[in-house]
Amino acid sequence: MQAKREYRNRADAQVAILDALVDQQEEGLTVLELRSSVDVPIGQIEDALGELTEAGLVRVEKMDDTTRLFPDEQVIPVAEDRDDPSLVDAVRERLPF
């Protein structure tokens, strides 16, 4: 899943991070998981995370011994905001369930 359209005009590294976090919005991601999810150098990830956190688009939560990153609610698209329906949604529209 991708971040809302209005957040897609940011730097490529920031958009990649937001998309990865939106995709894992329930569990969140550690920095290591985020690094493996996006094709961005670690220095750019650090800079982008700093800017996204400062803008209020990413929240950081301490859970047990780990720190997890989550997208802010305003970044997560609601079902009717999605640009591309999933394969399941497309099949569901065509078949009477």
C-alpha positions in Angstrom: 0.0 0.0 0.0 1.2 3.5 -0.7 1.1 6.7 1.3 -1.7 9.2 0.4 -1.2 11.1 -2.8 -0.6 14.4 -1.1 2.6 13.0 0.6 4.1 11.7 -2.6 5.7 15.0 -3.7 8.4 14.6 -1.1 12.0 13.4 -1.7 12.3 9.9 -3.1 13.8 8.6 0.2 10.9 10.0 2.2 8.3 8.6 -0.1 10.0 5.1 0.0 10.0 5.2 3.8 6.4 6.3 4.0 5.3 3.6 1.6 7.2 0.9 3.6 5.7 2.1 6.9 2.2 2.3 5.5 2.6 -1.2 4.2 3.5 -2.4 7.7 1.3 0.1 9.6 0.0 -2.4 12.2 3.3 -3.8 13.3 5.6 -0.9 12.5 9.2 -1.4 11.5 12.5 -1.2 13.2 15.2 0.8 11.5 16.9 -2.4 10.3 13.6 -3.7 8.9 13.1 -0.3 7.2 16.6 -0.4 5.8 15.9 -3.8 4.2 12.5 -2.6 2.9 13.8 0.4 1.0 16.6 0.8 -1.5 18.1 3.9 0.1 21.5 4.4 1.7 21.5 4.5 5.5 22.6 8.2 5.6 19.6 9.2 3.5 17.3 7.1 5.6 18.5 8.9 8.8 18.0 12.3 7.2 14.6 11.4 5.8 13.4 9.9 9.1 14.5 13.1 10.9 12.5 15.3 8.5 9.4 13.0 8.5 9.4 12.8 12.3 9.8 16.6 12.5 6.9 17.0 10.1 4.7 14.7 12.2 4.4 12.1 9.5 6.2 9.3 11.4 5.9 8.4 15.0 8.4 6.5 17.1 7.4 4.1 19.8 9.5 2.2 22.3 8.3 -1.4 22.6 10.0 -3.7 25.1 13.7 -3.6 24.0 13.0 -2.3 20.4 12.1 1.0 18.9 9.5 0.8 16.1 8.5 3.3 13.5 4.9 3.9 12.5 3.3 6.1 9.9 1.0 8.8 11.3 -2.7 8.3 10.6 -2.8 11.2 8.2 -0.4 9.4 5.8 -2.5 6.2 5.6 -5.0 6.1 2.8 -8.5 5.1 3.5 -10.1 2.5 1.2 -11.7 5.0 -1.1 -8.5 7.0 -1.4 -6.5 4.1 -2.9 -5.4 4.6 -6.5 -5.0 1.0 -7.4 -7.3 -1.7 -6.2 -5.8 -5.0 -5.1 -6.2 -8.1 -7.1 -8.7 -9.4 -4.5 -10.7 -6.1 -4.8 -10.8 -6.4 -8.6 -12.0 -10.0 -8.5 -14.6 -9.1 -5.8 -16.0 -6.3 -8.0 -16.4 -8.7 -11.0 -17.9 -11.7 -9.2 -21.1 -11.6 -7.2 -20.2 -12.5 -3.6 
